[in-house]
Amino acid sequence: VVSFGGRNLLHDFSTLFQLPAFRYLTERNEPDAVLVMVVRGKRSASTLFLAPIEPRMALYYGTRTVPATSVARTGIPGRPLAELGGVLDSLAATGLPFYDIPDVETMDFAANDTLTRGQQAMKGLARRFPTLTVRDGMRHVLALRAKKSPAELALIRAAAAISSEGHRAAMLTTAPQHEFEVRAALEYEFTRRGAERPAYGSIVGAGINGTTLHYMKASAPVGPGDLVLVDAAAEYRGYAADITRTFPVSGRYTPEQRAIYQLVRDGQDAAERLSQPGMSVRAAADSSVAVRARGLARLGLIDSVHALIDPPWRVDCAANPAPCRQSYLWMIHGISHGIGLAVHDPLQGVGRDAAFQVGDAFTIEPGIYVSTRVLDMLPDTPRNRAFLARVRPVVRRYENTGVRIEDDYIITDKGLERISLVPREIDEIEALMARRRAIQP
C-alpha cells in the first residue's frame, strides 16, 4: 500500500494542510512524506519515507520528523525519502500487488487531479514493471473513514461547536454594509475558538448572491431588505463542520422571506424524521424534496409537484424526470453528505439502498433559490413559454430570495443527534438579532 502525503508549498504565503487520506493513515501534518505498508500473511509492516529540511530552512519553517525520530513522534519507523524509489522497485519485483492511495485534495474532483506527484510516481513504476498489478486503494480508506470512531466524533463535535458560535457572531453583526463584514465576524470567531482554518471557502451572499450556491467573493454591498445566506464552518484538528444559516439583515423576515424560509425548514424537518439508524438515505432526501415541492406549488412558483419544463441542461427526461420538473429550478442540489476529514466525507452506506448507520456524521441542507435569472436560462419552447407566462409575476414577488438551512448530525446508538446548535427557527433568529447593539463603524 503506497500513500503520498501533501507537497511542501512553493511559496511562503500559506500553510500546509495535509491530504485527508494521508492524515487519516498517519496523523502526520508535515510535507513531503510517503507511507509504504507491506502485508504478507496478514502481517503488516509500515514505513514512513521522510524528506529532510535543510538547516537554514529549518530556521524559517521549523524542524521536521526525520528517520531517527520517526518512531518516537509517529509510532512508525522512518527512512530517507531518497530511498523510496529503490524500495518500490524492489517490492514491485516480488510480484506483490500494489494498492495506490491517490494523493488528491478531495474525492469530489479526483478524476480531474491526475498530475500529482504520487500518481506520476505510480505510473512510472507501472511502466518499469509492465506486469505489475496496481489497484485503487482509496476505496478501502474511504470505507474505513466512513465509520467515525468516538475520537473522531469528538473532533467533529468540536468543529460544529466552534462553527455554531461563528454563525451566532454573524447574526449579531450590527448593520453590515458589505458581505465581507459578516464573513469577518464569523471567521474571527472560528480563529478565536481554536479552529485551524475555515473548512472551506466561506459563502456569504446577500440578495441575489444568496441564490448562487457557491458564491465566495463576499465583496458586494448588503441592502437593507436583503436576506444574507451564510454557508461557513470551521476545521478543527483536520475535521470539518458544515453549517448554513439564512437571516434578514434588517433583523426581521418579510412575509415572502418567511414563506420560503419555512418551506426549507419544513423540508429539513421531514428529512430529519427519516434519518435514523437503518432508515434509507434516499428516502430522507426524497421526503424533503416532496415537502418543498408541495410548498412551491401552494405559493404558485410551480404549476404542480410533477409539472415539467424543458430544462436548459442535458438530461434524459424519460429516464430521469426529476431534473425536468419545474420544482427542480428552485432546488437544484442534493440535501446531504458526510463530514469528517473532508467537507464531503463518505458515509457507510453507498448506492440507492444506503441506510444510515451508527458512526455516520453528515449534513442535512435543503434549499430554495428564487430569481428571475433562472427563468432567463430556459430554452424557448412552447412548454416553457406557457410556464413563464404563468410564473414570472409570482417569481417577482420572491425575487432574489435564496434560503439554505444546513445542520450537522451524527448517528449514535440512541438515534439521530444534531450537533450544530445555532438558532434556526424564524422566531429564534429574530430574537437573537434583536440583541444586536449599535456600534461605531
C-alpha positions in Angstrom: 0.0 0.0 0.0 1.5 3.3 -1.1 0.2 6.7 0.1 1.8 10.0 -0.8 1.3 13.0 1.5 1.0 16.6 0.6 3.8 18.5 -1.1 5.8 21.3 0.5 4.3 24.6 -0.5 6.1 26.5 -3.3 5.5 29.9 -1.6 5.6 31.5 1.8 2.1 32.8 1.9 0.1 29.8 3.2 0.2 26.8 5.5 0.3 23.1 4.6 -2.9 21.3 5.4 -2.4 17.5 4.9 -4.3 15.4 2.4 -7.2 13.8 4.2 -6.3 10.2 3.3 -2.7 10.6 4.4 -3.7 12.3 7.6 -6.1 9.5 8.4 -3.5 6.8 7.9 -0.6 8.6 9.6 -1.9 11.6 11.7 1.1 13.4 10.2 0.8 17.0 9.2 4.2 17.6 7.7 5.0 17.8 3.9 6.8 15.5 1.5 6.3 12.1 3.2 5.2 8.8 1.8 3.7 5.8 3.7 4.5 2.3 2.4 2.8 -0.6 4.1 3.7 -4.2 3.2 1.3 -7.0 4.1 2.3 -10.7 3.9 0.4 -13.5 5.6 -1.9 -10.9 7.1 1.1 -9.3 8.9 1.7 -5.7 8.1 4.9 -3.5 8.3 4.7 0.2 7.7 7.4 2.7 6.9 7.4 6.5 6.5 9.7 7.9 3.9 10.7 11.3 5.1 12.2 14.3 3.3 14.9 16.2 5.3 14.8 20.0 5.6 18.0 22.0 5.0 19.3 23.5 8.3 18.9 27.1 7.2 15.3 26.5 6.0 14.5 24.9 9.4 15.1 28.4 10.9 12.3 29.7 8.7 9.8 26.8 8.9 10.8 24.7 11.9 12.2 21.2 12.2 10.7 18.1 10.7 10.4 14.5 11.7 13.4 12.6 10.5 14.1 8.8 10.4 15.8 8.9 13.8 12.8 10.5 15.5 10.0 8.9 13.4 9.1 6.1 15.8 9.0 8.4 18.8 6.9 11.1 17.0 4.7 9.0 14.8 4.9 5.4 16.0 6.1 4.4 12.5 9.7 3.6 11.5 11.2 6.1 9.1 13.6 6.1 6.2 15.0 8.8 4.0 12.7 9.8 1.1 15.7 9.4 -1.3 15.4 5.6 -0.7 11.8 5.4 -1.8 12.4 4.7 -5.5 14.7 1.8 -4.8 12.3 0.3 -2.3 9.3 0.5 -4.6 11.3 -1.1 -7.4 12.3 -3.9 -5.1 8.8 -4.5 -3.9 7.5 -4.5 -7.5 10.0 -7.2 -8.4 8.4 -9.5 -5.8 5.2 -9.7 -7.8 3.0 -8.5 -4.9 0.0 -6.4 -6.0 0.2 -2.7 -5.2 -2.7 -0.6 -3.7 -2.3 3.1 -4.6 -3.9 5.8 -2.4 -4.2 8.7 -4.9 -2.8 11.9 -3.4 -5.8 14.1 -4.3 -7.1 17.1 -2.3 -10.7 15.9 -2.5 -12.5 12.9 -3.9 -15.1 15.3 -5.5 -12.5 16.2 -8.2 -10.2 13.1 -8.1 -10.9 12.4 -11.8 -9.5 15.9 -12.7 -6.5 15.7 -10.4 -4.2 13.2 -12.2 -0.8 15.0 -12.3 0.0 14.7 -8.7 3.5 13.6 -7.5 2.1 10.2 -6.2 0.1 9.3 -9.3 3.0 10.1 -11.6 5.3 8.0 -9.4 2.9 5.1 -9.6 2.6 5.4 -13.4 6.3 5.4 -13.7 6.5 2.2 -11.6 3.9 0.6 -13.8 5.9 1.5 -16.9 9.1 -0.1 -15.5 7.2 -3.2 -14.4 4.6 -3.9 -17.1 3.2 -7.0 -15.4 2.7 -5.2 -12.0 -0.8 -5.2 -10.7 -1.8 -1.7 -9.3 -5.2 -1.4 -7.7 -7.1 1.6 -6.3 -6.7 1.5 -2.6 -8.7 4.7 -1.9 -12.0 2.9 -1.7 -10.7 0.9 1.2 -9.5 4.0 3.0 -12.9 5.7 2.4 -14.7 2.6 3.8 -12.6 3.0 6.9 -13.1 6.7 7.2 -16.9 6.4 6.7 -17.5 5.0 10.2 -16.3 7.6 12.7 -14.7 6.5 15.9 -15.6 8.1 19.2 -12.4 10.2 19.0 -13.3 11.4 15.5 -16.9 12.2 16.6 -15.4 14.3 19.5 -13.4 16.3 17.0 -16.4 16.8 14.7 -18.5 17.9 17.6 -15.8 20.5 18.5 -15.7 21.7 14.9 -19.5 22.1 14.9 -19.5 23.9 18.3 -16.9 26.4 17.0 -18.8 26.9 13.8 -22.0 27.4 15.6 -20.5 30.3 17.6 -19.2 31.8 14.4 -22.8 31.8 13.0 -24.1 33.5 16.1 -21.5 36.2 15.7 -22.5 36.7 12.1 -26.1 37.2 13.1 -25.1 39.6 15.8 -23.1 41.8 13.4 -24.8 45.2 13.6 -25.9 46.8 10.3 -23.3 45.4 8.0 -22.7 47.4 4.9 -20.9 44.7 2.9 -20.8 40.9 2.8 -17.2 40.8 4.0 -18.1 42.4 7.3 -20.3 39.3 8.0 -17.5 37.0 6.9 -15.0 38.7 9.1 -17.2 38.3 12.2 -17.7 34.6 11.7 -14.1 33.8 10.7 -12.8 35.8 13.7 -14.9 33.7 16.0 -13.6 30.5 14.3 -10.0 31.6 14.9 -10.7 32.9 18.5 -12.0 29.5 19.5 -9.1 27.5 18.1 -10.0 26.4 14.6 -7.2 25.7 12.2 -8.9 27.4 9.4 -12.3 27.7 7.7 -13.3 24.2 6.5 -14.0 25.6 3.0 -14.3 29.0 1.3 -16.9 30.9 3.4 -20.0 31.6 1.4 -21.7 35.0 2.4 -24.2 36.1 -0.2 -26.7 38.9 0.2 -29.7 39.4 -2.0 -29.2 37.9 -5.5 -25.8 36.5 -4.4 -27.6 34.2 -2.0 -29.1 32.4 -5.0 -25.6 31.5 -6.2 -24.8 28.2 -4.4 -21.0 28.6 -4.1 -20.7 32.4 -4.1 -17.4 33.1 -2.3 -16.4 36.7 -3.2 -18.2 38.3 -0.2 -17.5 41.7 -1.8 -20.9 43.1 -2.6 -22.9 45.7 -0.6 -25.7 44.5 1.7 -29.0 46.1 1.1 -31.5 46.9 4.0 -34.1 44.4 2.8 -31.7 41.6 1.9 -31.5 38.1 3.1 -27.9 37.0 3.9 -27.1 33.4 3.2 -24.0 32.2 5.2 -22.6 28.8 4.5 -19.4 28.5 6.5 -17.8 26.3 9.1 -14.5 25.7 10.9 -11.9 22.9 10.6 -10.6 21.7 14.0 -7.6 19.3 14.0 -8.4 18.3 10.5 -12.1 17.6 11.0 -14.7 19.8 9.3 -18.2 21.0 10.1 -20.6 22.4 7.5 -23.4 24.8 8.6 -25.6 27.2 6.7 -28.0 29.9 8.1 -30.1 32.5 6.2 -31.1 35.6 8.1 -32.5 39.0 7.2 -30.1 41.9 7.5 -32.9 44.0 9.0 -33.4 41.5 11.8 -36.9 40.6 10.6 -38.1 38.5 7.7 -40.6 39.9 5.2 -43.8 37.8 4.6 -42.3 36.5 1.4 -39.0 35.6 3.0 -40.8 33.9 5.9 -42.8 31.8 3.4 -39.7 30.5 1.6 -37.7 30.0 4.8 -40.4 28.0 6.4 -40.7 25.7 3.3 -37.0 25.0 3.6 -37.2 24.4 7.3 -40.1 22.0 6.8 -38.1 20.1 4.2 -35.2 19.8 6.7 -37.6 18.6 9.4 -39.0 15.9 7.1 -35.5 14.6 6.3 -34.6 14.6 10.0 -37.5 12.4 10.9 -36.3 9.7 8.4 -32.6 10.0 9.3 -32.4 7.2 11.9 -30.3 4.1 12.1 -31.4 1.6 9.5 -33.5 4.1 7.6 -33.0 4.9 3.9 -30.7 7.8 3.0 -32.6 8.2 -0.3 -36.0 8.2 1.5 -34.9 11.0 3.7 -33.8 13.1 0.7 -37.0 12.3 -1.2 -39.2 13.4 1.7 -37.5 16.8 1.8 -38.0 17.2 -2.0 -41.7 16.3 -1.7 -42.4 18.7 1.1 -40.7 21.6 -0.6 -42.3 20.8 -4.0 -45.8 20.9 -2.4 -45.0 24.2 -0.8 -43.7 25.7 -4.1 -47.0 24.7 -5.7 -49.0 26.3 -2.9 -47.1 29.6 -3.5 -47.6 29.4 -7.2 -43.9 29.1 -8.1 -44.7 25.9 -9.9 -47.8 24.5 -11.5 -47.8 21.2 -9.6 -45.5 18.8 -7.9 -44.8 16.8 -11.1 -45.2 19.6 -13.7 -42.4 19.6 -16.3 -40.2 22.1 -18.1 -37.8 21.7 -21.0 -34.6 22.1 -19.0 -31.5 24.1 -20.0 -29.2 21.2 -19.0 -28.7 17.8 -20.8 -30.8 15.1 -19.3 -32.9 12.2 -20.5 -36.2 13.2 -19.0 -37.8 9.8 -19.7 -35.1 8.0 -17.8 -34.6 10.7 -15.1 -37.6 13.0 -14.7 -36.5 14.8 -11.5 -34.2 17.4 -13.3 -37.0 18.1 -15.7 -39.6 19.1 -13.1 -40.4 22.8 -12.5 -39.6 22.4 -8.8 -36.0 21.5 -9.7 -35.5 25.0 -11.0 -35.8 26.3 -7.4 -34.0 23.5 -5.5 -31.3 22.0 -7.7 -28.9 20.4 -5.2 -28.9 17.3 -3.0 -29.5 17.7 0.7 -26.9 15.5 2.4 -23.3 14.4 2.5 -20.9 13.0 5.0 -18.5 15.2 7.0 -15.1 14.4 8.6 -11.6 14.9 7.4 -13.1 16.3 4.2 -16.1 18.6 4.0 -17.6 15.9 1.7 -16.7 12.7 3.6 -18.1 9.2 2.9 -21.0 7.6 4.7 -21.0 3.9 5.5 -23.9 3.2 3.1 -23.4 3.6 -0.6 -25.7 3.4 -3.6 -29.5 3.6 -3.9 -30.1 1.2 -1.0 -27.8 3.0 1.5 -29.1 3.2 5.1 -27.9 5.4 8.0 -25.7 3.6 10.5 -24.2 4.2 13.9 -21.0 6.2 13.4 -22.2 8.2 10.4 -21.6 12.0 10.5 -23.4 14.1 7.9 -25.4 17.2 7.0 -29.0 17.9 6.0 -29.1 21.0 3.9 -32.2 21.7 1.8 -32.5 25.0 -0.1 -34.8 27.1 -2.3 -33.4 29.8 -4.6 -35.8 32.1 -6.4 -34.6 34.5 -9.1 -35.9 35.6 -12.5 -32.4 34.9 -13.9 -33.2 31.2 -13.6 -36.2 31.8 -15.8 -34.0 33.5 -18.4 -31.9 30.3 -18.7 -34.8 28.3 -20.0 -34.8 27.4 -23.8 -37.5 29.0 -25.9 -40.1 26.1 -26.3 -43.9 26.2 -26.2 -44.0 24.4 -22.9 -41.6 26.8 -21.3 -43.3 29.9 -22.8 -46.6 28.8 -21.1 -44.8 28.2 -17.8 -43.0 31.5 -17.9 -46.2 33.4 -18.7 -47.9 32.0 -15.6 -45.0 32.0 -13.1 -43.0 35.2 -13.9 -45.3 37.6 -11.9 -45.1 35.3 -8.9 -41.3 35.0 -9.1 -41.0 38.8 -9.0 -42.7 38.7 -5.6 -40.0 36.4 -4.2 -37.2 37.9 -6.4 -33.6 37.2 -5.1 -34.7 35.1 -2.2 -32.1 32.4 -1.6 -32.6 30.2 1.6 -30.5 27.3 2.7 -30.6 25.7 6.2 -27.8 23.2 6.9 -27.1 21.4 10.1 -24.6 18.7 11.2 -25.7 15.4 12.6 -24.3 12.1 14.0 -25.9 8.7 14.3 -25.4 7.1 17.7 -26.9 4.0 19.3 -29.6 6.4 20.7 -30.5 7.7 17.2 -30.1 11.0 15.4 -28.3 13.8 17.2 -28.0 17.4 15.8 -24.6 18.8 16.8 -24.8 22.3 15.2 -26.8 24.2 17.8 -27.4 27.5 16.1 -30.8 29.2 16.1 -32.7 28.1 13.1 -36.4 28.8 13.7 -37.7 32.1 12.4 -38.6 33.4 15.9 -35.3 32.2 17.3 -33.2 34.0 14.7 -35.3 37.2 15.0 -34.9 37.1 18.8 -31.1 36.7 18.6 -30.8 39.5 16.1 -32.9 41.8 18.3 -29.9 41.7 20.7 -27.7 43.5 18.3 -26.3 46.7 19.7 -25.3 49.7 17.6 -21.5 50.2 17.4 -19.4 52.9 15.9 -18.0 51.9 12.5 
